[in-house]
């Protein structure tokens, strides 16, 4: 009998969906995860600080909003920025945790929460004696044990859902904010014949948090043409609100109406807490027909120059010696 392959996907509906501190507790409509407090959402995230070699204790609450009991796997996880858009996500239970996720130890790792009830679980967070100073973001995750079917065809897909409460941990020691704008590129979509249609360009760049603290970056884009003319100047909206330490993300920005004939520079200026860095790239905008003609003319000029040099060599002094 042939068995259908089964793929398990973890769909994490996390606290990271709320981008700014002060948002309500992390939930997905069926259950919520938040620091133990007097009322739901009054303390949506964990904000902790500790020196290397110390142990903290706290409590996390999981609330079941459904009419049936739910069983969860409770674990600590490291947070990171996603490659796709820089949004925040956390490691799965089977991935290796190297920061706060590895230091969190819930008293219970498997809990059953009765219908329309809440369970509070104590946990410890032990900071290693050799832990690096600065921010170590993570989360307390409640992973539903149920596997929901999904997908079609020969490969069956199972989906598990999780909700997590963010944990912001700062380890004592020197804090070093550092940011870089790296590998700026420009991909131009140029018309064959100038003026036949509009042109667009895609600007890509890497935003890199080189320091040990979480940054809240803003990025401004400026494009200048010949003689310093301003072609474009705007603040970019597709920038993550939080860039975690040692994380780098690749972002793109579309430039509609980019010039068809011009030469200049594009500069990206990133600012965050006490840091300001820039990255740039130069560009030459030419329609394909003009570029082809320019290349052909250049090639013809080089060929003509070589021919003239050969003729000069043949007719130069001593060319008729011995006749």
C-alpha positions in Angstrom: 0.0 0.0 0.0 1.4 3.4 -1.0 1.5 5.9 1.8 0.9 9.6 1.2 3.9 11.8 2.2 3.0 14.0 5.2 4.6 17.4 5.6 4.2 19.4 8.8 4.3 23.1 8.5 4.4 25.4 11.6 2.3 28.5 11.1 3.3 30.9 13.8 0.7 33.5 14.7 3.0 35.4 17.0 3.1 38.5 19.1 5.3 39.9 16.4 2.2 40.8 14.5 1.9 43.8 16.8 4.8 46.0 15.9 5.0 48.4 18.7 5.2 48.0 22.5 1.9 48.8 24.1 0.0 46.6 21.7 -2.5 44.1 23.2 -1.5 40.6 24.2 -0.6 38.1 21.5 -3.6 36.1 20.4 -5.2 34.5 17.4 -8.9 34.5 18.5 -8.7 31.0 20.1 -5.9 31.5 22.7 -3.7 34.2 24.0 -0.2 34.2 25.6 1.0 37.1 27.8 3.0 37.9 30.9 1.1 37.1 34.1 -0.7 40.2 35.2 -3.9 41.4 36.8 -5.8 41.5 33.6 -5.4 40.4 30.0 -3.2 42.6 27.9 -2.1 45.0 30.7 1.4 43.7 30.3 1.6 42.4 26.7 5.4 41.8 26.6 8.2 40.7 28.9 10.8 43.4 29.5 13.7 42.0 31.5 17.2 43.0 32.4 19.9 40.9 34.0 23.7 40.6 34.5 25.6 37.6 33.1 25.5 34.7 35.5 22.1 35.6 37.1 18.7 33.9 37.1 15.4 35.6 36.7 11.9 34.2 37.5 8.6 35.2 35.9 5.3 33.7 34.9 3.5 33.4 31.6 -0.3 33.0 31.2 -2.0 31.0 28.4 -5.8 31.7 28.0 -8.1 29.4 26.2 -11.0 31.3 24.6 -12.7 28.2 23.0 -15.4 25.9 24.4 -13.1 22.9 24.5 -9.8 22.1 26.3 -6.6 22.8 24.4 -3.2 21.3 25.0 0.0 23.2 24.2 3.7 22.7 24.1 5.3 25.6 26.0 8.9 26.6 25.1 11.3 29.5 24.9 12.5 30.7 21.4 14.9 33.1 19.9 13.5 36.0 17.8 14.8 37.1 14.5 14.0 39.2 11.4 12.6 37.4 8.4 14.4 37.6 5.1 11.2 38.3 3.2 10.3 41.7 4.8 12.2 42.1 8.0 9.2 41.2 10.2 9.8 39.5 13.5 9.5 35.8 13.9 10.7 33.1 16.3 12.5 29.8 16.0 10.4 26.6 16.0 10.6 24.1 18.9 12.9 21.9 16.8 15.3 24.6 15.8 18.5 25.3 17.7 18.1 28.2 20.2 21.3 30.1 21.0 20.1 33.1 22.9 17.1 33.9 25.2 15.3 30.8 23.8 18.0 28.5 25.2 18.0 30.2 28.6 14.2 30.0 29.2 13.0 27.0 31.3 9.2 26.7 31.9 8.3 24.7 34.9 5.8 22.8 32.6 6.5 22.2 28.9 3.1 20.6 28.2 -0.1 22.2 29.6 -3.8 21.6 29.1 -6.0 24.7 29.5 -9.7 24.0 30.2 -12.3 25.7 28.1 -12.6 29.5 28.6 -9.9 29.3 31.3 -6.3 30.3 31.8 -3.2 28.6 33.2 -0.2 30.4 34.5 3.2 28.7 34.4 6.3 30.0 36.2 9.6 29.9 34.3 13.2 30.8 34.9 15.7 32.6 32.6 19.3 31.9 33.4 21.8 34.1 31.7 25.2 32.4 31.1 28.2 33.9 32.8 29.8 34.5 29.4 26.7 36.0 27.7 27.4 38.9 25.5 26.0 42.3 26.7 23.2 43.9 24.9 19.8 42.8 23.7 18.7 39.2 23.4 15.2 39.1 22.1 13.0 36.0 22.3 9.6 34.8 23.2 7.4 32.4 25.2 5.6 30.2 22.7 2.4 28.2 23.2 2.3 25.6 20.3 -1.1 23.9 19.8 -0.6 20.1 19.7 -3.4 19.8 17.1 -2.4 19.3 13.5 -4.9 20.7 11.1 -5.1 19.2 7.6 -4.2 21.3 4.6 -3.0 21.2 1.0 -4.2 19.1 -1.9 -2.8 16.5 -4.2 -0.3 13.7 -3.5 1.4 15.5 -0.6 -0.7 16.0 2.5 0.1 19.1 4.5 -0.4 19.4 8.3 -0.5 22.8 9.9 0.2 23.6 13.6 -0.4 27.0 15.0 1.4 28.9 17.7 1.1 32.1 19.6 4.0 33.8 21.4 4.5 36.6 23.8 7.6 38.6 23.1 10.5 38.8 25.5 12.9 41.7 25.5 16.0 40.8 27.5 18.9 43.2 28.0 22.1 41.7 29.4 24.2 44.1 31.4 27.4 45.6 29.9 28.4 48.1 27.2 25.8 48.7 24.5 26.9 49.5 21.0 24.4 50.7 18.5 25.7 50.2 14.9 24.0 50.2 11.6 25.1 49.8 7.9 23.6 50.2 4.5 25.2 47.6 2.3 25.2 46.3 -1.3 23.0 49.0 -2.9 21.9 48.0 -6.4 19.7 49.4 -9.2 17.8 47.3 -11.7 16.3 49.5 -14.5 13.4 48.6 -16.7 14.1 50.7 -19.8 12.0 51.1 -22.9 13.4 50.1 -26.3 12.5 53.5 -27.8 12.6 56.6 -25.6 9.2 58.1 -24.9 7.2 55.1 -25.9 6.3 54.2 -22.3 7.3 55.0 -18.7 10.4 53.5 -17.1 10.7 52.0 -13.7 13.6 50.9 -11.5 14.0 48.7 -8.5 16.4 49.8 -5.8 17.7 47.0 -3.5 19.8 47.3 -0.4 20.8 45.4 2.7 20.1 46.9 6.2 22.5 45.5 8.7 22.4 45.9 12.5 26.0 45.4 13.4 25.6 46.4 17.0 24.3 44.6 20.1 21.0 46.5 20.7 17.7 46.6 18.9 17.3 49.5 16.5 14.2 51.3 15.2 15.5 52.4 11.8 14.2 54.9 9.3 15.5 55.1 5.7 15.4 58.1 3.4 15.9 57.7 -0.4 17.4 60.4 -2.6 18.2 60.3 -6.3 20.1 63.0 -8.1 20.7 63.4 -11.8 23.1 65.5 -13.8 24.2 68.8 -12.2 22.8 67.8 -8.9 19.1 67.8 -9.9 16.8 66.1 -7.4 14.9 63.3 -9.2 13.5 61.6 -6.1 13.4 62.3 -2.4 11.2 60.3 0.0 11.1 58.4 3.3 10.7 54.7 2.8 7.7 52.9 4.3 8.8 49.3 3.9 11.3 49.4 6.7 10.9 47.1 9.7 10.0 48.9 12.9 12.6 46.8 14.8 15.9 45.5 13.5 17.3 43.0 16.0 21.0 42.8 16.9 23.3 41.1 14.4 20.4 40.8 11.9 20.6 41.8 8.2 17.7 42.1 5.8 17.4 42.7 2.1 14.8 45.3 1.1 13.6 46.7 -2.2 12.0 49.9 -3.3 10.3 50.6 -6.7 11.0 53.8 -8.4 8.2 54.5 -10.9 8.9 57.2 -13.4 12.7 56.8 -13.2 14.6 58.8 -15.9 15.2 57.5 -19.4 18.1 59.8 -20.2 20.2 60.7 -17.2 23.2 60.0 -15.1 23.5 60.3 -11.4 23.6 58.8 -7.9 21.1 57.1 -5.5 21.8 57.6 -1.8 20.1 55.7 1.0 20.4 57.3 4.5 19.5 55.1 7.5 19.1 56.6 10.9 18.4 55.0 14.2 19.3 55.5 17.9 22.5 57.6 17.8 23.5 56.2 14.4 23.4 57.5 10.8 24.8 55.6 7.9 24.6 55.9 4.1 24.9 53.7 1.1 24.9 54.7 -2.6 25.1 53.5 -6.2 25.6 55.4 -9.4 23.4 54.9 -12.5 23.4 55.6 -16.2 19.9 55.7 -17.7 19.6 55.1 -21.5 16.9 53.5 -23.6 17.9 50.2 -25.1 18.0 51.6 -28.6 20.1 54.5 -27.6 22.4 52.3 -25.6 22.8 49.9 -28.5 23.6 52.8 -30.9 26.1 54.2 -28.5 27.8 50.8 -28.1 27.8 50.3 -31.9 29.2 53.7 -32.4 31.9 53.1 -29.8 32.8 49.8 -31.4 33.0 51.4 -34.8 35.2 54.1 -33.4 37.6 51.6 -31.8 37.8 49.6 -35.1 38.5 52.8 -37.1 41.2 53.8 -34.7 42.9 50.4 -35.0 42.8 50.6 -38.8 44.3 54.1 -38.8 47.1 52.9 -36.6 47.9 50.0 -38.8 48.0 52.3 -41.9 50.3 54.7 -40.0 52.6 51.8 -39.1 52.8 50.6 -42.7 53.5 54.1 -44.2 55.8 55.4 -41.4 59.5 55.9 -41.7 61.4 53.0 -43.1 58.3 51.5 -44.6 59.9 51.5 -48.2 63.5 50.8 -47.2 65.4 48.6 -49.5 63.3 49.5 -52.6 
